[in-house]
């Protein structure tokens, strides 16, 4: 089986688990990180979406498009920079998995 990336380590690791999500009405690539306990976004994304930074008691609206079709409010920690504009943590993924049929999450 041929791979786009000939590096043998990539066969063990696989591609990044990035999916389009909708934050405050705008489509954003997000890393679905089952090992992360905190969801985060970059300062650049905060500026692009014109979000206000509040204490961690203020949430941001998240939508997951078809076929998952889920939406809810989440907390995001703002980071100075990262390769991915948004990272969704285990807590968000668990919340979605409790409310969305399993066949849509595979």
N, C-alpha and C positions, 0 to 999 in steps of 0.2 A: 504494500500500500504506500503510495507516494504522499508526501506532505509538502505543503508550501514552504514550511520552515524545515530545512534539513537537520537542524540541531536536534540530537537525540533526546536532550533534556525536555524539549517541548512536547515530545510524545508522552512523557510522564505528567507534565504539568497541564498541558492543554491550553486553549485560548482563554482570554479573560472573559468573565461572565458579565458582559455589559449589555444593558437593555435600555431602550428609550422609555423615559418616564415623563410625566407632565408635572412641573412645579410651577405653581401660580399661573397656570394657563400656557406655559411654554415647554416645548419638547426639549429634554435634556438627556444626554447619555449618562447612565448611572451604573456604577459597579455594584452588583448584587453580592455582597460580601458576608457569607455565612459565618465568618470568623471574627467579624467586627461587632463590638458591643455598642458602638456609637455611630449614628448616621452623621454625615458631614457634607459640607459643600465648601467651595472655594470663595475667597473674598471677591474674585473676579466675577463669579456667578451671582453673588449678592448684588454687585454693582450693575451687572447686565440686566437682572430682573427687577432692579430698583427696590430691593427688599430693605426693610429697616432691621437693624440688629437690635435685639432685645435680650433681656435675661432669658435663661433657658426655660422660662415658664410660658414663652410665646411660641406657638407652633406655625408651621408652614403647610399649605395645602398641597397634597400629593395625589396624583391620579396615575393609575396604571392602565394603559390603553387596551383595546380588544386584543386577544380574547379574554384577558384576565378581568378587565372592566371593574377595577376596585378604586376607591378613593377614600382618603382620610387625612387627618392632620397629624404631622410628625414634628419632632424636634430635630434641628440640624445644628451641629457645632460648626462654626465658621473657621476654616483653616486659611493661613496666608496663601498657600498654593498647593497644588497636587496635579498629577497627570490626568485625573478624571474629575470633572466638575462636581460630581455628586457620588457619594457612597451610601448605600442603604444597608443598614446593619441587620444582624440576626433578629433583633426585636421587631423591626418592621416586617421582615420576611416571615416571622412566626405569626404576626398579627394577620398578614395577608393570607397565610396558609390556613388559618382557622376559619376564614370567611369565604375562600374561593375553592371550588371543586379541584381536587388534586390533579386531574388530567390536564388542567390548564397550567400547572406549575412545573411540568416535566420538560 
